[in-house]
Amino acid sequence: MKTTAITCSDLNDLKTYAENGADEVIIAPVDCSFSALSEIQEEKLIDAISTAHQEGMKISFLMNRLFGQSEISAVSERMNAYMQAGVDGVIFADPGLLAAAENNGYLNRMIYQPDTLVTSCFDASFWMEQGLKSVTVSSLITKDEISQMSTKVNGLSLVVHGRLLMSVSKRRLLEAFREETGFSFQTDYNRSLYLAEEKRDGRMPVYENAYACMIYSDFVQESFDEMTSFLNIDRFIIDGTWLSRQESIAALRIYKGMLMGKDMQEEILQYRNTYGKEGRLSDGYYGLKTIR
């Protein structure tokens, strides 16, 4: 069965996502992710699992930060508690979490998502052979490369919609800029900041939390025209981190309809007319080979 997953910043939206076709929601526990997705407080996580299941959806926790030696034990304990509470998936990038998952029999609920790193069948096969639930393919490779991978490796995931995470660094760019220039502005957890290159019109969202600085693409990637090439993919992700609630829901309805075999061309045209002004929507790197 194909899975349509969507990120969630507000637990009040769980019912709405279920009503619009989501099979899975993704939320970010506090202090665990390299993402601008709004974090959910610890005391609300167990209820979120229960609510998602009541609405007929699976729920995964985004824990894709790289953890230091002094952190890994406590984070592994948190992950074990989430697993025992019934979370359906943990999305990770740090292999350090694998030991805890293996020791406690949770490997089949682990989803490897290192953003740009899984670029070949060999990468994907290696990780799936560890007994994982899924591996997320890089969005920086071409449509043909993704399609070829999906015919050779089962269990793949793909971010089909949203701004792409282009760079993550533990060097705090915004904090350094503030110190160097003397400008006074909020650096941490500020969703209103952008980077602009001198010779390009686009603006790239830049976001900093306590652990890293993250830079996102100046476009919103959409994959409506490519979906027929991706039908061997098992899990499709809509990352609404930088989208409005309405835009995320509209995209969810379209992808779910396409996976159900419906003709969604009218809805796609309306979506592009509404949200695609000034080149904001793009097919990203599907037609541009960036990995040699």
C-alpha positions in Angstrom: 0.0 0.0 0.0 1.3 3.5 -0.9 1.6 5.9 2.0 1.0 9.6 1.8 2.8 11.3 4.7 2.6 15.0 5.7 4.4 17.0 8.3 2.4 18.5 11.2 3.2 21.5 13.3 -0.2 21.8 15.1 -1.8 18.7 16.7 -5.2 20.3 16.1 -4.7 19.6 12.4 -4.6 15.8 12.8 -8.3 15.3 12.1 -8.2 17.6 9.1 -5.2 15.8 7.6 -7.0 12.4 8.1 -10.1 13.8 6.4 -8.0 14.9 3.4 -6.2 11.6 2.8 -3.1 11.5 5.0 -2.0 8.0 5.8 0.8 9.2 8.1 1.7 12.4 10.0 5.2 13.5 10.9 5.8 15.5 14.1 9.0 16.8 15.6 9.7 16.2 19.3 11.6 19.0 21.1 15.4 19.1 20.6 15.6 16.2 18.2 15.6 17.5 14.7 17.4 19.3 12.0 14.3 20.9 10.7 12.3 24.2 10.8 9.2 22.1 11.6 7.5 23.4 14.8 8.4 21.2 17.7 5.8 19.4 19.8 6.3 19.5 23.6 7.1 16.2 25.3 3.9 16.0 27.4 1.8 16.1 24.2 3.5 13.3 22.3 1.8 10.3 23.8 -1.7 11.9 23.2 -0.6 12.6 19.6 0.1 9.0 19.0 -3.3 8.0 20.4 -5.2 10.7 18.4 -3.5 9.8 15.1 -4.4 6.2 15.5 -8.0 7.1 16.4 -8.1 9.0 13.1 -6.8 6.0 11.2 -3.3 7.4 10.6 0.2 6.3 11.4 2.4 8.7 13.1 6.2 9.1 12.9 8.6 11.2 15.0 11.3 13.3 13.3 14.5 12.7 15.2 17.0 13.4 12.5 19.5 15.5 14.4 23.2 14.3 14.8 23.7 13.6 18.5 26.9 13.9 20.5 28.4 11.1 22.6 27.1 12.7 25.8 23.5 12.9 24.3 23.0 9.5 22.6 22.1 7.5 25.7 19.3 9.9 26.8 18.0 10.3 23.3 17.9 6.5 22.9 15.9 6.2 26.1 13.4 8.8 24.8 13.1 6.9 21.5 12.5 3.6 23.4 9.7 5.3 25.4 8.1 6.5 22.1 8.3 3.0 20.6 6.7 1.5 23.7 3.9 4.1 23.5 3.1 2.9 20.0 4.8 5.4 17.6 4.8 3.9 14.1 8.1 5.3 12.9 11.2 7.2 14.0 12.9 9.2 11.2 16.6 9.4 11.9 19.9 10.4 10.3 22.3 9.4 13.1 23.4 5.7 13.0 23.9 6.0 16.7 20.2 5.4 17.2 20.3 2.1 15.4 22.0 0.3 18.3 19.1 1.1 20.7 16.5 0.2 18.0 18.3 -3.1 17.4 18.7 -4.0 21.0 15.0 -3.4 21.6 13.6 -4.9 18.5 12.5 -1.7 16.8 14.5 -1.7 13.6 11.4 -2.3 11.5 10.0 1.1 12.6 13.2 3.1 11.8 13.2 5.4 8.7 16.6 6.6 7.5 16.4 10.1 6.2 19.8 11.8 5.9 18.4 14.5 3.5 20.8 14.6 0.5 23.0 11.5 1.1 21.0 8.6 -0.4 21.8 8.9 -4.0 22.2 5.4 -5.4 20.8 1.9 -5.3 23.9 0.8 -3.3 23.1 3.4 -0.6 19.5 2.5 -0.4 20.1 -1.3 -0.5 22.6 -1.1 2.3 20.3 0.6 4.7 17.2 -1.5 3.8 19.3 -4.6 4.4 19.7 -3.4 8.0 16.0 -4.3 8.5 14.7 -0.7 8.4 11.1 0.3 7.6 12.1 2.7 4.9 14.9 4.8 3.4 14.3 8.4 2.1 15.9 9.1 -1.3 17.8 12.4 -1.9 15.7 15.0 -3.7 18.8 16.3 -5.5 19.0 13.5 -8.0 17.1 13.3 -11.3 13.7 11.8 -11.9 15.2 9.0 -14.0 17.7 8.2 -11.2 14.9 8.1 -8.6 12.8 5.9 -10.8 15.6 3.5 -11.5 16.3 3.2 -7.8 12.7 2.5 -7.0 12.7 -0.5 -9.5 15.6 -2.1 -7.7 15.0 -1.3 -4.0 11.8 -1.8 -2.1 10.7 0.4 0.8 11.8 3.8 -0.5 10.4 7.2 0.6 10.6 10.5 -1.3 9.9 14.1 -0.4 7.6 15.0 -3.3 6.4 18.5 -2.1 7.8 21.4 -0.2 11.0 23.4 0.2 14.1 21.3 0.1 16.6 21.4 2.9 19.8 22.4 1.1 22.3 22.9 3.9 22.7 22.0 7.6 25.6 23.3 9.6 26.3 23.3 13.3 28.1 26.6 12.7 25.5 29.2 13.6 25.4 31.5 10.6 22.8 33.9 11.9 24.4 34.2 15.3 27.7 35.0 13.7 26.1 37.6 11.4 24.5 39.3 14.3 27.8 39.4 16.3 29.7 40.6 13.2 27.3 43.4 12.2 25.8 44.4 15.5 22.3 44.2 14.1 19.7 43.3 16.7 17.4 40.5 15.7 16.2 37.1 17.0 18.3 34.3 15.7 16.8 31.2 17.3 13.5 29.8 16.1 12.8 32.8 13.8 10.8 31.8 10.7 10.9 35.2 9.0 14.5 35.3 7.8 15.8 34.7 4.3 19.0 34.7 2.4 19.3 36.4 -1.0 22.1 36.0 -3.5 23.3 39.1 -5.3 22.5 37.8 -8.8 19.4 35.8 -8.1 15.8 36.9 -7.3 14.9 34.0 -5.1 14.9 34.1 -1.3 16.0 31.1 0.6 14.5 30.6 4.1 17.2 30.3 6.8 16.3 28.9 10.2 18.4 28.4 13.3 17.7 26.4 16.4 19.9 25.6 19.3 21.7 22.9 17.3 22.2 24.1 13.7 21.6 26.6 10.9 19.4 25.3 8.1 19.0 26.8 4.6 16.1 25.8 2.4 15.5 26.1 -1.4 14.2 29.3 -2.8 11.4 27.3 -4.5 8.7 24.9 -3.5 9.3 21.6 -5.2 6.2 19.9 -6.7 6.1 16.5 -8.3 2.7 16.4 -10.0 4.0 15.7 -13.4 6.6 13.1 -12.2 4.2 10.9 -10.1 3.7 8.4 -12.9 7.5 7.8 -12.8 7.4 7.2 -9.1 4.8 4.6 -8.7 7.3 2.1 -7.3 8.0 4.4 -4.4 6.3 3.2 -1.2 6.0 6.4 0.8 5.4 10.0 -0.4 6.2 12.9 1.9 4.7 16.4 1.8 6.8 18.7 3.8 4.6 21.6 4.7 7.2 23.3 7.0 7.3 26.5 4.8 3.8 26.2 3.4 0.5 27.6 4.6 -2.0 25.2 6.1 -4.3 25.6 3.1 -1.4 25.0 0.7 -0.4 21.8 2.5 -3.9 20.4 2.5 -4.4 21.2 -1.1 -1.2 19.4 -2.1 -2.2 16.4 0.1 -5.5 16.1 -1.6 -3.9 16.1 -5.0 -1.2 13.5 -4.3 -3.7 11.2 -2.5 -6.1 11.5 -5.5 -3.3 10.7 -8.0 -2.3 7.6 -6.0 -5.9 6.5 -6.0 -5.9 6.7 -9.8 -8.1 9.8 -10.0 -7.7 12.5 -12.7 -6.4 15.5 -10.8 -5.5 17.8 -13.7 -8.1 20.4 -12.8 -7.0 20.5 -9.2 -3.3 20.7 -10.2 -4.0 23.6 -12.6 -5.9 25.4 -9.8 -3.1 24.7 -7.3 -0.4 26.1 -9.7 -2.5 29.2 -10.5 -3.0 29.8 -6.8 0.4 29.0 -5.3 2.8 29.1 -8.3 3.2 32.8 -8.9 6.6 34.3 -9.7 8.2 30.9 -10.3 7.6 29.8 -6.7 6.8 26.2 -7.7 9.5 24.2 -9.4 10.4 20.6 -10.5 13.6 21.1 -8.6 16.5 18.9 -9.7 14.4 16.3 -11.5 15.8 17.3 -14.8 19.2 18.5 -13.7 22.0 16.1 -12.8 23.8 17.4 -9.8 25.4 14.1 -8.5 28.3 13.0 -10.8 
